[in-house]
Amino acid sequence: MEVSEDLLNEPILKIQNVSKSFPGTKALDDVTMDLYGGEVLGLCGENGAGKSTLMKIISGGLQKDSGKLLYKGEEVAFSSPRDAHLNGIGIVHQEIINCPELSVAENICMSVMDKNPKGFLDYNWMYKTAEEYLSRFNVEINVKEKLSNLSISYQQIVEIVKALLLDCSVLIFDEPTAALTEDESEKLFAIIDELRKNNIGIIYISHRLEEVFNNCDRVTILRDGQFIDTLNIKDVEVKTVINKMIGRELGDFYPEKAAGSDEEVLLSVRELTNKPSFANVSFDLRKGEILGVSGLMGSGRTETARSICGLDRKQTGSVFLEGKELSIKSYKDSISEGIVYLTENRKKEGLFLEMSITDNVSAMSLGEMSGKILMNKSLEIENTDRYCKELSVKYSEKTDKVGTLSGGNQQKILIAKLLSVSPKIVILDEPTRGIDVGSKKEIYTLIRALVDRGVGVIVISSDLEEIVGLCDRVMVFHEGTMMGDLTDKDITESNIMHMASGIAKGSNL
């Protein structure tokens, strides 16, 4: 589809009065939005605002109920994602869509096989093409490697590269940096800037408003399936966008930090080692503090947490809870001792997406929920009501499948599942990844409330602003080594990055 000269100053993509309903839910209600060639349009809204539904309609994954979709001046209705691809509309999904048992090159080139000059399956061409596009990220990925062997971060890069091959006029990025390191994210933004210069229209969806303000020209805001406003980035403040997203003043984003932690040590880790991931890690978690853990991707922070909880086997080292040395050989042992772990990958490792809210909340506490023979349904419902109310989970019925909930509400269900066993120590790995600002604030408030009740909390996060704003003390990893910790005014993004890069240790700042 060619763009005529008289349309160059017209939107390349125009959404007019689009609506979409699902049983019991109106996902989109009369939404209107424009995208121009050569601009980066931010799309913001809380989880459940309708962003993903709208993007699926634009990219052929869903059909609208009413309204119009105009692309390059012509009304269109794409029948499938492939139909949209063939017409120049690509999407990088928040949830990685791939074939894990195929190679990196096969995944990257899957949608452009028709561009193979030889007309048949040419692996040399695939390897060369994949390597050429991956080189833009300057990462060491073997294109012959099976995709499932890669980290989530590298799988996300493969997903992005796959879309870049499509030669699109419109490219949609849905939370593309959620699993990327800061360096990888910067490379992506440089690529987006190149695409903009080539007159490609880009829709950029992110809960990280700093990214939106640093990289977008305009921002469109949705709330509860309705269009709220489109604003020029240079003319608006972050707090204005947040207030329009949630429909209210947010107030202080992070809860007030503790004045000082008690001397009582809840958890002690000594000389914990699991090479090559990490070695000789020692630290204490004290009552009354939120302990943050920072470090670049692959620094050993997640692997350390998983070894503490028995999800990965440690080679050497000791773990003490309230002064008692533990013998944790499995995650079941960890739960029994009162140590629980919130995974960074809620969909694959944390939740049963096809099971109900009640079943998920009760999944770790089946012993307490069961009678002599059968599950005590009334107790299960009471348990679900309690935690869903405490966490402000939004749902229609407790029998709803968790997979139908928004990302923020799924995360709250996962936290409710952990709290249902009344833990002594909670380790939260990327607790706010992929969720909206309103839900983030609620989770931050909950974390502080847990600490105030005497629960020990460790927060692992790639979001430096989150680490600085939330945590009372921060320990930093670099290439499997704990570089030291930071407290009070020393907790700054600059200090954390110096330590995470191996430039300085905590005592040398």
C-alpha positions in Angstrom: 0.0 0.0 0.0 1.7 3.3 -1.2 1.2 6.7 0.5 0.1 9.3 -1.9 1.7 12.8 -1.8 -1.4 14.5 -0.5 -1.5 12.2 2.5 2.0 12.9 3.8 0.7 15.3 6.4 -2.2 13.1 7.3 -2.0 10.3 10.0 -0.5 7.1 8.7 -2.9 5.3 11.1 -6.3 6.6 12.3 -8.6 4.9 14.8 -12.1 6.3 14.8 -14.7 5.5 17.5 -13.5 1.9 18.0 -15.4 -0.3 20.5 -14.8 -3.9 21.6 -16.7 -6.0 24.2 -16.1 -9.3 25.8 -18.6 -11.2 27.9 -19.2 -9.0 31.0 -16.6 -6.4 29.9 -16.5 -3.5 27.6 -12.8 -3.4 26.8 -12.9 -0.4 24.4 -15.6 2.3 24.3 -15.6 4.7 21.4 -11.8 5.1 21.3 -10.2 7.6 18.8 -6.4 7.9 18.2 -4.0 9.1 15.4 -0.5 8.1 14.6 1.7 10.0 12.2 4.7 8.7 10.2 8.0 9.6 11.8 6.6 10.0 15.3 6.8 8.0 18.5 3.4 8.0 20.2 3.3 6.8 23.8 0.2 4.9 24.9 -0.4 4.9 28.6 -3.0 3.6 31.0 -3.5 1.4 33.9 -3.7 -2.4 33.4 -7.1 -3.1 32.0 -7.4 0.3 30.4 -7.7 -1.3 26.9 -4.2 -0.7 25.5 -3.5 -4.4 24.6 -7.0 -4.9 23.1 -6.6 -1.8 20.9 -3.2 -3.0 19.7 -4.5 -6.4 18.9 -7.2 -4.9 16.8 -4.7 -2.7 14.9 -2.4 -5.7 14.3 -5.1 -8.2 13.3 -5.3 -10.3 16.4 -8.8 -9.2 17.3 -11.8 -7.8 15.3 -13.5 -4.6 16.5 -17.2 -4.5 17.2 -17.7 -1.0 15.7 -15.7 2.0 14.5 -13.1 2.5 11.7 -9.5 1.7 11.2 -7.9 3.9 8.5 -4.4 3.0 7.4 -2.6 5.2 4.8 -5.9 6.8 4.0 -7.9 3.6 3.4 -10.3 1.8 5.7 -9.0 -1.6 6.6 -9.9 -4.6 8.8 -7.0 -7.0 9.0 -8.1 -10.6 9.3 -5.0 -11.9 11.1 -1.6 -10.8 12.3 -0.1 -12.1 9.1 -2.5 -10.0 7.1 -1.4 -6.9 9.1 2.3 -7.9 8.6 1.9 -8.2 4.9 0.4 -4.6 4.9 3.3 -3.2 7.0 2.0 -3.3 10.6 4.2 -5.2 13.1 4.0 -5.6 16.9 6.5 -6.6 19.6 4.4 -8.2 22.2 4.8 -7.8 26.0 4.3 -11.6 26.4 7.0 -13.2 24.3 5.5 -15.2 21.4 8.0 -17.7 20.0 8.8 -21.3 19.2 11.2 -22.2 22.1 12.4 -25.5 20.5 13.5 -23.8 17.3 16.8 -21.9 16.9 17.2 -18.2 17.4 17.7 -17.7 13.6 14.5 -19.7 12.8 12.5 -17.6 15.2 13.9 -14.4 13.9 13.4 -15.3 10.2 10.1 -17.1 10.5 7.9 -14.2 9.3 10.2 -13.3 6.4 10.8 -16.6 4.8 9.2 -15.3 1.6 12.2 -12.8 1.3 14.7 -15.7 1.1 16.3 -15.1 -2.4 16.7 -18.8 -3.0 13.0 -19.6 -2.5 13.6 -22.5 -0.2 14.8 -23.2 3.4 18.3 -21.7 3.4 19.9 -21.9 6.8 23.0 -20.0 5.8 20.8 -17.1 4.7 18.8 -17.3 8.0 22.0 -17.3 10.1 23.5 -14.3 8.2 20.3 -12.3 8.4 19.8 -13.0 12.2 23.4 -12.1 13.0 23.2 -8.9 11.0 20.1 -7.6 12.9 21.3 -8.9 16.3 24.5 -7.0 15.9 22.6 -3.8 16.4 22.1 -4.8 20.0 25.8 -5.7 20.4 24.9 -8.9 22.3 26.6 -12.3 22.1 23.8 -14.6 21.0 24.5 -17.8 19.1 21.9 -17.8 16.3 22.1 -21.6 16.1 21.2 -21.9 19.9 17.8 -23.2 20.8 15.7 -20.3 21.9 14.5 -21.9 25.2 18.2 -21.9 26.3 18.3 -18.1 26.3 17.5 -15.8 29.3 14.2 -13.8 29.2 16.2 -10.7 28.4 17.7 -12.3 25.3 14.4 -13.8 24.2 12.9 -10.3 24.3 15.7 -9.0 22.1 14.9 -11.9 19.6 11.3 -10.8 19.7 12.2 -7.2 18.9 14.6 -8.2 16.1 11.9 -10.4 14.6 9.6 -7.4 14.2 12.4 -5.2 12.8 12.7 -7.6 9.8 9.2 -6.9 8.7 9.9 -3.7 6.9 6.9 -2.0 8.6 5.3 1.4 8.2 3.8 1.1 11.7 5.6 -0.7 14.5 4.0 -1.3 17.9 6.2 -1.9 21.0 4.3 -3.3 24.0 6.4 -3.0 27.2 9.6 -3.9 25.2 12.1 -3.1 28.0 10.4 -5.0 30.8 13.0 -7.7 30.6 15.9 -5.7 29.2 19.0 -4.3 31.0 19.5 -0.6 31.0 22.2 -0.9 28.3 20.0 -3.1 26.1 17.2 -0.6 26.6 19.4 2.3 25.4 20.3 0.4 22.3 16.6 -0.2 21.6 15.8 3.5 22.0 18.6 4.3 19.5 17.0 1.9 17.0 13.6 3.5 17.6 15.2 6.8 16.8 16.5 5.4 13.5 13.1 4.1 12.6 11.5 7.5 13.3 13.9 9.1 10.9 12.8 6.7 8.3 9.2 8.0 8.6 8.0 4.8 10.4 5.1 5.5 12.8 5.7 3.9 16.3 3.3 3.2 19.1 5.2 2.8 22.4 3.3 1.2 25.3 5.1 1.4 28.7 4.3 1.7 32.4 7.8 3.3 32.7 6.8 6.9 32.2 10.4 8.1 32.2 10.9 6.1 29.0 7.8 7.7 27.5 8.9 11.2 28.4 12.5 10.6 27.1 11.6 8.9 23.8 8.0 9.9 22.7 6.7 12.9 20.9 3.1 12.7 22.1 1.2 10.5 24.6 -2.3 9.1 24.3 -4.0 8.1 27.6 -6.7 5.5 28.0 -8.7 4.8 31.2 -11.3 2.1 31.6 -11.5 1.4 27.9 -12.1 5.1 27.0 -9.9 7.7 25.3 -9.0 10.4 27.9 -6.5 12.7 26.1 -3.5 13.1 23.7 -0.8 15.5 24.9 2.5 16.8 23.5 5.3 15.5 25.7 7.2 18.8 25.7 4.1 20.6 27.1 3.1 18.2 30.0 4.4 17.0 33.4 4.6 13.4 34.5 2.2 13.9 37.3 -0.5 15.2 34.9 -0.2 12.0 32.8 -0.4 9.9 36.0 -3.5 11.7 37.3 -5.2 11.3 33.9 -4.3 7.6 33.8 -5.8 6.8 37.2 -8.5 9.5 37.4 -7.3 10.8 40.8 -4.3 12.4 42.6 -1.8 9.8 43.4 -0.1 11.5 46.3 3.3 10.4 47.6 4.3 7.5 45.3 6.6 5.7 47.8 5.7 5.1 51.4 7.8 6.8 54.0 11.0 4.9 54.8 11.8 3.4 58.2 13.5 5.7 60.6 15.9 2.9 61.4 15.8 -0.9 61.6 15.8 -2.9 64.8 19.0 -4.7 65.6 17.2 -8.1 65.5 18.4 -10.2 62.6 15.6 -12.2 60.9 17.6 -13.8 58.1 21.4 -14.5 57.8 23.1 -15.8 54.7 26.8 -16.9 55.0 29.2 -17.7 52.2 26.5 -18.9 49.9 28.0 -20.2 46.6 26.6 -21.7 43.4 29.3 -21.2 40.8 29.4 -19.9 38.1 26.3 -17.8 39.1 27.6 -16.4 42.4 30.1 -17.0 45.1 30.7 -16.2 48.8 27.5 -14.2 49.3 26.9 -13.1 52.9 24.3 -10.6 54.3 21.8 -10.1 57.1 18.2 -9.0 56.8 17.0 -7.1 59.8 13.6 -6.6 61.3 11.9 -3.3 60.2 13.8 -2.8 56.9 13.2 -3.3 53.2 16.4 -4.8 51.8 16.8 -4.0 48.1 19.0 -6.1 45.7 20.3 -4.5 42.6 22.7 -5.5 39.8 22.8 -5.9 36.1 21.2 -8.8 34.3 23.2 -12.0 35.0 24.9 -10.5 38.1 23.7 -13.4 40.3 20.9 -11.6 42.2 18.0 -13.9 41.2 20.2 -17.0 41.4 21.1 -16.1 45.0 17.4 -15.8 45.9 16.5 -19.0 44.3 19.3 -20.9 46.1 18.2 -19.5 49.5 14.7 -20.8 48.8 15.8 -24.3 47.5 14.6 -23.6 44.0 18.2 -24.0 42.9 20.7 -26.1 44.8 23.5 -24.3 46.5 27.0 -25.8 46.4 28.2 -24.4 49.8 27.0 -21.9 52.4 24.5 -21.6 55.2 21.1 -19.9 55.7 19.9 -19.0 59.2 16.3 -17.9 60.1 16.0 -16.2 63.5 19.3 -17.7 64.5 18.5 -21.3 63.5 20.4 -22.9 60.7 18.1 -24.3 58.0 18.4 -27.4 55.9 16.5 -26.4 52.7 16.6 -29.0 50.0 13.5 -27.9 48.1 11.1 -25.0 47.8 8.6 -27.1 49.9 11.2 -27.0 52.7 11.5 -23.3 52.3 7.8 -22.7 52.5 7.6 -24.9 55.6 10.3 -22.7 57.3 8.5 -19.5 56.4 10.5 -18.3 53.4 8.6 -17.6 50.2 9.8 -16.3 46.7 7.8 -14.3 44.2 9.2 -15.2 40.7 10.0 -12.6 38.1 8.1 -14.6 35.5 4.6 -14.8 36.9 2.9 -16.4 33.8 5.3 -19.3 33.4 6.4 -20.0 37.0 4.0 -18.2 39.4 0.4 -18.7 38.3 -2.0 -21.3 37.0 -3.5 -19.2 34.3 -6.3 -21.6 33.4 -7.4 -22.1 37.0 -9.6 -19.8 39.1 -8.6 -16.9 41.4 -9.6 -19.0 44.4 -7.5 -22.0 43.3 -4.5 -19.8 42.7 -4.7 -18.0 46.1 -5.0 -21.4 47.9 -2.3 -23.2 45.9 0.4 -23.0 48.5 -1.9 -23.5 51.5 -3.7 -26.7 50.5 -3.1 -28.3 53.9 -4.8 -25.5 55.7 -7.6 -25.3 53.2 -8.5 -29.1 53.2 -10.8 -31.1 55.5 -10.4 -34.8 56.2 -11.1 -35.7 52.6 -12.1 -32.8 50.5 -11.1 -29.1 50.2 -12.9 -26.8 52.5 -14.5 -24.5 49.9 -15.9 -22.0 52.4 -12.5 -21.6 54.0 -10.9 -21.2 50.5 -13.4 -18.5 49.7 -12.9 -16.7 53.0 -9.1 -16.9 52.4 -9.5 -15.5 48.9 -11.8 -12.7 50.0 -9.4 -11.6 52.7 -6.3 -11.3 50.5 -8.1 -9.9 47.5 -9.6 -7.2 49.7 -6.2 -6.4 51.3 -4.6 -6.2 47.9 -7.5 -4.4 46.1 -7.7 -7.1 43.4 -10.3 -6.2 40.7 -12.3 -9.1 39.3 -15.9 -10.1 38.4 -16.1 -13.5 40.1 -13.7 -15.5 42.2 -14.2 -18.3 39.7 -12.7 -16.2 36.9 -9.6 -17.7 35.4 -6.5 -15.8 36.5 -5.4 -15.6 32.8 -8.3 -13.2 32.1 -7.1 -10.6 34.6 -4.9 -7.6 33.9 -1.2 -7.9 34.6 -1.4 -5.8 37.8 -4.2 -8.0 39.2 -2.4 -11.2 38.2 0.6 -9.9 40.2 -1.6 -9.2 43.2 -3.0 -12.7 43.0 0.6 -14.1 43.0 1.4 -12.0 46.1 -1.8 -13.2 47.8 -0.8 -16.7 47.1 2.5 -16.1 49.0 0.8 -14.3 51.9 -1.7 -17.2 52.4 1.0 -19.2 54.1 1.8 -16.5 56.6 5.5 -16.2 55.7 8.3 -14.9 57.9 10.5 -13.8 54.9 9.2 -12.7 51.5 11.6 -12.4 48.6 10.1 -10.4 45.8 11.8 -10.7 42.4 10.7 -7.8 40.1 7.5 -7.2 42.0 6.1 -4.5 39.8 7.3 -5.6 36.3 4.7 -4.8 33.7 2.1 -3.3 35.9 0.6 0.2 36.0 1.5 3.1 38.4 -1.6 2.8 40.5 -1.0 -0.9 41.2 2.7 -0.2 41.8 1.8 2.3 44.6 -0.6 -0.3 46.2 2.2 -2.9 46.1 4.7 -0.5 47.6 2.2 0.3 50.4 1.7 -3.4 51.0 5.4 -4.1 51.2 5.9 -1.4 53.8 2.9 -2.8 55.8 4.4 -6.3 55.8 7.7 -4.9 57.2 5.8 -3.0 59.8 4.1 -6.2 60.9 7.5 -7.9 61.4 7.8 -9.7 58.1 11.3 -9.7 56.5 11.2 -8.3 52.9 13.8 -8.5 50.2 13.1 -6.7 46.9 15.1 -7.6 43.7 14.5 -5.0 41.0 16.0 -3.7 37.7 14.1 -0.4 38.2 16.7 1.8 39.9 14.1 4.5 40.7 12.1 1.8 42.5 15.1 0.6 44.5 16.1 4.1 45.5 12.5 5.2 46.4 11.4 2.1 48.3 14.3 0.4 50.0 15.9 1.2 53.4 19.2 -0.6 52.5 20.5 -1.8 49.1 23.0 -4.5 48.4 24.5 -4.6 44.9 25.8 -7.5 42.8 28.4 -7.5 40.1 29.3 -10.7 38.1 28.3 -13.0 41.0 30.0 -11.0 43.7 28.2 -8.9 46.3 30.0 -5.5 46.1 28.6 -4.2 49.4 25.5 -2.3 50.5 24.2 1.3 50.7 22.2 3.1 53.3 20.5 6.4 53.8 21.7 9.2 51.5 24.2 6.9 49.8 21.3 5.1 48.1 21.4 6.8 44.7 21.2 5.6 41.1 24.7 6.8 40.5 26.2 4.9 43.4 24.3 1.7 42.5 25.4 1.8 38.9 29.1 2.3 39.9 28.9 -0.8 42.1 26.8 -2.8 39.6 29.5 -2.1 36.9 32.3 -3.2 39.2 33.8 0.3 39.4 33.5 0.7 43.1 32.6 -1.1 46.3 30.2 0.3 48.9 32.9 1.3 51.3 34.9 3.2 48.6 32.1 5.5 47.3 
